Amino acid sequence: MAVGIFDSGLGGLTVLDAVQNRLPEVEFLYYADSANAPYGVRDAEDIHQLTKRAVEDLWSRGCDLVILACNTASAAALRRMQEAGVPEGKRVLGVFVPLIEALTERQWGDNSPPREVAVKTVALFATPATVASRAFQRELAFRAIGVDVEAQACGGVVDAIEEGDMILAEALVRSHVDALRRKMPHPDAAILGCTHYPLLQQVFQEALGAEVAVYSQANLVAGSLAHYLTRHPDMQGAGAGGFLTTGDPTRVSDRATQFLRRQISFSKA
């Protein structure tokens, strides 16, 4: 029973890398729905159905705990799946929680009324579907007041990364940062609201300026998962992990190897 890590494509590898470094004793089964990527341009119902199918596949393979290492899936599908109920002994968690905990400096279980936090202006860079869901703003509003969030839909970035065209991806990032700056010239913080984006974190930081605090999710998710497994050791399980994809395993393996700079071998899901 490895812990499942789900992403629409390869962006979740940034989360996988971080959690493996933090929890080397834990087995992880990574599932990339590459045949249907990217999710960021799909409608909410489509994203929900694709995410539900993949999570149920991971559950069936013995992953009692599945992490949605995909902001789009977390935004469009997670709440609906949890409200519908999950099988006994199974869990599905998203990537927003650790990010908002860090931004608001309060634990998720803290249900006190929303209060002012140090950060006042936040730039959110995310896929069109994540931006349209307003999930980040909704969850933040439960915990903080007085925070102005300006969202920028970063069309094309995920596609370029998945195709391995990092020159195009970097150019698109700079263009999207320029567009955000026209709406919010001086953000206090920036959220990289897609797990693909940490691959370009330095580009985001340079375009935004050194004075902007850039929050990337991978290490935050790793820390949160470590704490979760400490509280719920029965969810860790044991057994072999690995890599699964709904796409072409050879092509996906080549791209993943480029991203992580170590040999990655995917099998057909």
C-alpha positions as CSV (number, residue, x, y, z in Angstrom):
1,M,0.0,0.0,0.0
2,A,2.0,2.9,-1.3
3,V,0.8,6.5,-0.9
4,G,-0.7,7.6,-4.2
5,I,0.4,10.8,-5.9
6,F,-1.9,11.9,-8.7
7,D,-1.4,14.6,-11.4
8,S,-2.8,15.3,-14.8
9,G,0.6,15.0,-16.2
10,L,4.2,15.6,-15.0
11,G,3.8,18.6,-12.8
12,G,3.2,16.5,-9.7
13,L,6.8,15.2,-10.1
14,T,7.9,18.3,-8.2
15,V,5.7,17.2,-5.3
16,L,6.9,13.6,-5.6
17,D,10.5,14.7,-5.5
18,A,9.9,16.7,-2.4
19,V,8.0,14.1,-0.5
20,Q,10.5,11.4,-1.4
21,N,13.3,13.6,0.0
22,R,11.3,14.2,3.1
23,L,10.0,10.7,3.6
24,P,12.6,8.3,2.1
25,E,11.1,5.3,3.9
26,V,7.6,5.7,2.3
27,E,6.7,4.1,-1.0
28,F,4.9,6.3,-3.5
29,L,2.8,5.3,-6.6
30,Y,2.7,8.2,-9.0
31,Y,-0.2,8.3,-11.5
32,A,-0.1,10.7,-14.5
33,D,-3.2,11.0,-16.6
34,S,-1.1,12.1,-19.5
35,A,-3.6,10.9,-22.1
36,N,-6.0,13.6,-20.9
37,A,-3.6,16.4,-20.0
38,P,-3.7,19.3,-19.6
39,Y,-6.6,19.6,-17.2
40,G,-6.4,23.4,-17.0
41,V,-8.5,24.0,-20.1
42,R,-11.2,21.5,-19.3
43,D,-14.6,22.2,-17.6
44,A,-15.2,21.3,-14.0
45,E,-17.4,18.3,-14.7
46,D,-14.8,16.8,-17.0
47,I,-12.0,17.4,-14.4
48,H,-14.1,15.8,-11.7
49,Q,-14.8,12.7,-13.7
50,L,-11.2,12.2,-14.8
51,T,-9.9,12.8,-11.2
52,K,-12.4,10.5,-9.7
53,R,-11.5,7.7,-12.1
54,A,-7.8,8.0,-11.4
55,V,-8.2,8.2,-7.6
56,E,-10.4,5.1,-7.6
57,D,-7.8,3.3,-9.7
58,L,-5.1,4.2,-7.1
59,W,-7.4,3.1,-4.3
60,S,-7.9,-0.2,-6.1
61,R,-4.2,-0.7,-6.3
62,G,-3.8,-0.4,-2.5
63,C,-3.2,3.3,-2.0
64,D,-5.4,4.1,1.0
65,L,-4.1,7.7,0.9
66,V,-4.1,9.7,-2.4
67,I,-2.6,13.2,-2.7
68,L,-4.0,15.3,-5.6
69,A,-0.7,16.8,-6.6
70,C,-2.6,18.9,-9.1
71,N,-4.1,22.3,-8.3
72,T,-6.7,22.0,-11.0
73,A,-8.0,18.7,-9.7
74,S,-7.8,20.0,-6.1
75,A,-9.8,23.1,-7.1
76,A,-12.4,21.4,-9.3
77,A,-12.9,17.9,-7.9
78,L,-11.6,17.5,-4.3
79,R,-14.5,19.1,-2.4
80,R,-17.1,17.3,-4.5
81,M,-15.4,14.0,-4.0
82,Q,-15.1,14.5,-0.2
83,E,-18.7,15.7,0.1
84,A,-19.9,12.6,-1.9
85,G,-18.0,10.4,0.6
86,V,-15.0,8.2,0.2
87,P,-14.8,4.5,1.0
88,E,-14.0,3.5,4.6
89,G,-10.3,3.5,5.3
90,K,-9.5,5.7,2.2
91,R,-8.5,9.3,2.0
92,V,-7.9,11.9,-0.7
93,L,-6.2,15.2,0.1
94,G,-5.3,18.2,-2.0
95,V,-2.5,20.7,-2.3
96,F,-4.2,23.9,-1.2
97,V,-4.2,23.2,2.5
98,P,-0.5,23.4,3.2
99,L,-0.2,26.5,1.0
100,I,-2.9,28.4,2.9
101,E,-1.5,27.2,6.2
102,A,1.8,28.8,5.3
103,L,0.2,32.0,3.9
104,T,-2.0,32.6,6.9
105,E,0.3,31.1,9.5
106,R,-2.5,29.1,11.1
107,Q,-3.2,25.4,11.1
108,W,-6.0,23.9,9.0
109,G,-7.8,22.7,12.1
110,D,-7.9,26.2,13.6
111,N,-11.6,27.1,13.1
112,S,-11.5,30.5,14.8
113,P,-12.9,33.4,12.8
114,P,-10.9,34.9,9.9
115,R,-8.3,37.4,11.0
116,E,-5.8,39.8,9.4
117,V,-2.5,38.3,8.3
118,A,0.8,39.8,7.4
119,V,0.3,39.4,3.6
120,K,-2.1,41.9,2.1
121,T,-1.7,41.5,-1.7
122,V,-1.3,38.1,-3.4
123,A,-0.7,37.3,-7.0
124,L,-2.1,33.9,-7.9
125,F,-0.6,32.2,-11.0
126,A,-2.6,29.2,-12.0
127,T,-4.3,27.3,-14.9
128,P,-7.5,28.8,-16.4
129,A,-9.6,26.1,-14.7
130,T,-8.1,26.8,-11.2
131,V,-8.6,30.5,-11.7
132,A,-12.2,30.0,-12.8
133,S,-13.0,27.8,-9.8
134,R,-12.0,30.6,-7.3
135,A,-11.2,27.7,-4.9
136,F,-8.1,29.4,-3.6
137,Q,-9.9,32.6,-2.8
138,R,-12.8,30.7,-1.1
139,E,-10.5,28.7,1.1
140,L,-8.4,31.7,2.0
141,A,-11.5,33.8,2.9
142,F,-12.4,31.2,5.6
143,R,-9.1,32.0,7.4
144,A,-8.0,35.5,6.5
145,I,-9.5,38.9,6.0
146,G,-8.1,42.0,4.2
147,V,-6.2,40.0,1.6
148,D,-6.5,41.1,-2.0
149,V,-5.9,38.3,-4.5
150,E,-5.3,39.0,-8.1
151,A,-5.4,35.8,-10.3
152,Q,-3.6,35.3,-13.6
153,A,-4.6,32.4,-15.8
154,C,-1.4,31.2,-17.3
155,G,-2.5,29.6,-20.6
156,G,0.0,27.6,-22.5
157,V,2.6,27.1,-19.8
158,V,1.6,23.6,-18.8
159,D,1.4,22.5,-22.5
160,A,4.9,23.9,-23.1
161,I,6.4,22.1,-20.1
162,E,4.7,18.8,-21.0
163,E,6.2,19.2,-24.5
164,G,9.6,19.9,-23.1
165,D,9.7,23.4,-24.7
166,M,11.2,25.3,-21.7
167,I,12.2,28.3,-23.9
168,L,8.5,28.9,-24.8
169,A,7.4,28.1,-21.2
170,E,9.8,30.8,-19.8
171,A,8.6,33.4,-22.4
172,L,5.0,32.7,-21.4
173,V,5.8,33.0,-17.7
174,R,7.3,36.5,-18.3
175,S,4.3,37.5,-20.4
176,H,1.9,36.3,-17.7
177,V,3.8,38.1,-14.9
178,D,3.7,41.3,-17.0
179,A,-0.1,40.9,-17.4
180,L,-0.5,40.4,-13.6
181,R,1.7,43.4,-12.9
182,R,-0.6,45.6,-14.9
183,K,-3.5,44.6,-12.6
184,M,-1.4,44.4,-9.3
185,P,1.8,46.3,-9.7
186,H,3.3,45.5,-6.2
187,P,2.1,42.1,-4.8
188,D,3.5,41.1,-1.4
189,A,3.5,37.4,-2.3
190,A,3.0,35.2,-5.3
191,I,1.4,31.8,-5.3
192,L,2.6,29.3,-8.0
193,G,-0.8,27.6,-8.1
194,C,0.2,24.7,-10.4
195,T,2.6,21.9,-9.6
196,H,4.2,22.4,-13.0
197,Y,5.3,25.9,-12.1
198,P,8.1,25.1,-9.6
199,L,10.1,24.0,-12.6
200,L,10.1,27.7,-13.5
201,Q,10.2,29.1,-10.0
202,Q,13.4,31.1,-10.7
203,V,11.9,32.6,-13.8
204,F,8.8,33.7,-11.8
205,Q,11.0,35.1,-9.1
206,E,13.2,37.1,-11.5
207,A,10.2,38.5,-13.3
208,L,8.4,39.5,-10.1
209,G,11.5,40.8,-8.3
210,A,13.4,39.8,-5.2
211,E,11.0,41.7,-2.9
212,V,8.1,39.4,-3.7
213,A,7.8,36.2,-1.6
214,V,7.1,33.3,-4.0
215,Y,5.3,30.4,-2.5
216,S,5.8,27.0,-4.2
217,Q,3.9,24.0,-3.0
218,A,6.2,21.0,-3.2
219,N,8.1,21.5,0.1
220,L,5.0,22.7,1.9
221,V,3.1,19.6,0.8
222,A,6.0,17.3,1.8
223,G,6.0,18.9,5.3
224,S,2.3,18.6,5.7
225,L,2.3,14.9,4.5
226,A,5.0,14.1,7.0
227,H,2.9,15.5,9.8
228,Y,-0.2,13.7,8.5
229,L,1.5,10.3,8.4
230,T,2.8,10.9,11.9
231,R,-0.8,11.4,13.1
232,H,-2.1,8.6,10.9
233,P,0.6,6.0,10.5
234,D,-1.9,3.4,9.4
235,M,-2.4,5.3,6.1
236,Q,1.3,4.7,5.1
237,G,1.1,1.0,4.4
238,A,3.9,-0.9,2.7
239,G,4.7,-2.3,-0.6
240,A,6.1,-1.3,-4.0
241,G,5.5,2.1,-5.5
242,G,6.2,3.1,-9.0
243,F,5.0,5.2,-12.0
244,L,1.8,4.8,-14.0
245,T,0.5,6.8,-17.0
246,T,-2.5,6.7,-19.2
247,G,-0.3,8.1,-22.0
248,D,2.6,6.6,-23.9
249,P,4.9,5.2,-21.2
250,T,8.1,5.6,-23.3
251,R,7.4,9.3,-24.1
252,V,6.3,10.1,-20.6
253,S,9.3,8.3,-19.1
254,D,11.7,10.4,-21.3
255,R,10.0,13.7,-20.2
256,A,10.0,12.7,-16.6
257,T,13.7,11.7,-16.7
258,Q,14.4,15.2,-18.1
259,F,12.4,16.9,-15.4
260,L,13.9,15.1,-12.4
261,R,17.3,14.4,-13.9
262,R,17.2,10.8,-12.9
263,Q,16.0,7.7,-14.7
264,I,12.2,7.4,-14.4
265,S,10.3,4.5,-16.0
266,F,6.5,4.6,-16.4
267,S,4.2,1.7,-17.0
268,K,0.8,1.8,-18.7
269,A,-2.0,2.4,-16.2
